[in-house]
């Protein structure tokens, strides 16, 4: 258990940026897609599935910079700051993290959003495979009723598309996803990266389009457990490419190019972390 790659949430923009960054790193001679463990949360669950499936990185990148097809993935009107404000109100007075997640789940279950089937088809259309890869992939989600968090993998008995759809079910924006008669919401409601799942690995690369408040704590926990950790977050140019709506497919190309460009600035640091 030497290398772990942790891929965080960030919407459509985050998917494109992460792929662009991974392509840029590979071009610089640092291929991190061969990690012993890939942890994916929300957008990171889709990217983790893509790269662990063995799909060609250049092909994945070309799909991101291709013109957006509104029939395949419609634009969602979304304001990240507004959602965070709403969730802060929903969780006000909660008794601990689990209770806060349960309140968010109740909010998600009551929201009037698109159908679960329509959302499933969109997620399935993003993925190059529908079966769990041989490479160790863990996908996070949160039980909408209890607030418990789960880590789906190939041994969980859960369909891969269901797991990724659940991990990407942003409360109040997308419908909770049914898995074995339970409803699940976005794994980012526990953590935008869920990096603690990489404990026990010598070297951990965290790729985070959006910096959550808990990331420093998660990094310190990994370091105390003996891991060397590097966090690569979206730089200023990349955040500008994301624009005001990280769920707008129209910003995919700019986000992917920004990630690819940023790779040049971080390649040496990643190489130093990843080398045997």
Secondary structure by P-SEA (a helix, b strand, c coil): ccbbbbbbbbcaaaaaaaaaaaaaaaaaccccccccbbbbccaaaaaaaaaaacccaaaaaaaaaccccccccccccccaaaaaaaaaaaacccccaaaaaaaaaaaaaacccccaaaaaaaaaaacccccccccbbbbbbbcccccbbbbbcccccccaaaaaaaaacccccccbbbcccbbbccccccccccccccccccbbbbbccccccaaaaaaaaaaaaccbbbbbcccaaaaaaaccccccccaaaaaaaaaaaaccccaaaaaaaccc
